[in-house]
Amino acid sequence: MQQAMAKIRLLLLDVDGILTDGRIQYDERGGEIKSFDVKDGHGLKLLQRAGIQVGIITGRSSSIVQRRASELGIEILYQNAKDKLLPYGEILRLHGFKEDQIAYMGDDLVDLPILMRVGFSATVADAVTEVQERVDYVASRPGGRGAVREVCDMLLKQAGGWEAVTDRYFKSGEPA
C-alpha cells in the first residue's frame, strides 16, 4: 500500500458522505445547508502544499460546494455527475494523470466504478458495506468528521511529504 500511495498526485473526493456527514438540511427559504470539517480542509491544503492536487466529483450540484472548493483552491470540480466515470475520464485526458496516480474517496455504490480503478481507494467509517469491502483503506472516522484529514495525513506520511509540509508547525517560536 505504501508504494501505491507514494505515486499519488491527485486526490479526488465525493462530497456528500465524504466532505460532509451526508445529511442534507434546508433552511426555511429552501436553501441548502452543508457542514464541512475545518480539519479536513486543512488536510487538503497540506496535500496541495506537498504538490498533490485535489479535485471533487459529486452527483449533486450546490453553490455551497462551489464556495468550499474555491476557499480551498480546488480547481478540478465536477458537480451534477450522475455517471462519475465521465468526469473521471475527462480528468485523466485533460490533466494527463494515470490511474495509479489518483486516489479517490467515496462512500456509496455510485463511487465504486472509480474506487475500483484508481491507484489508492479509501472510504469513511460509515460508508456502505459494499464500498468498505472493496477499498484499500477504511478511515476510522465518519464522513464530514475528519476522515478526509485522516487519509490526507496518511498519504503525506506514506509518500514522505509529511515533514516538509508540517515542519513549520513544530518549530518553537516561529509563526505557522
Secondary structure, 3 states (H helix, E strand, C coil): CHHHHHCCCEEEECCCCCCCCCCCEECCCCCEECCCCHHHHHHHHHHHHCCCEEEEECCCCCHHHHHHHHHCCCCEEECCCCCCHHHHHHHHHHHCCCHHHEEEECCCHHHHHHHCCCCEEEECCCCCHHHHCCCCEECCCCCCCCHHHHHHHHHHHHHCCHHHHHHHHHCCCCCC
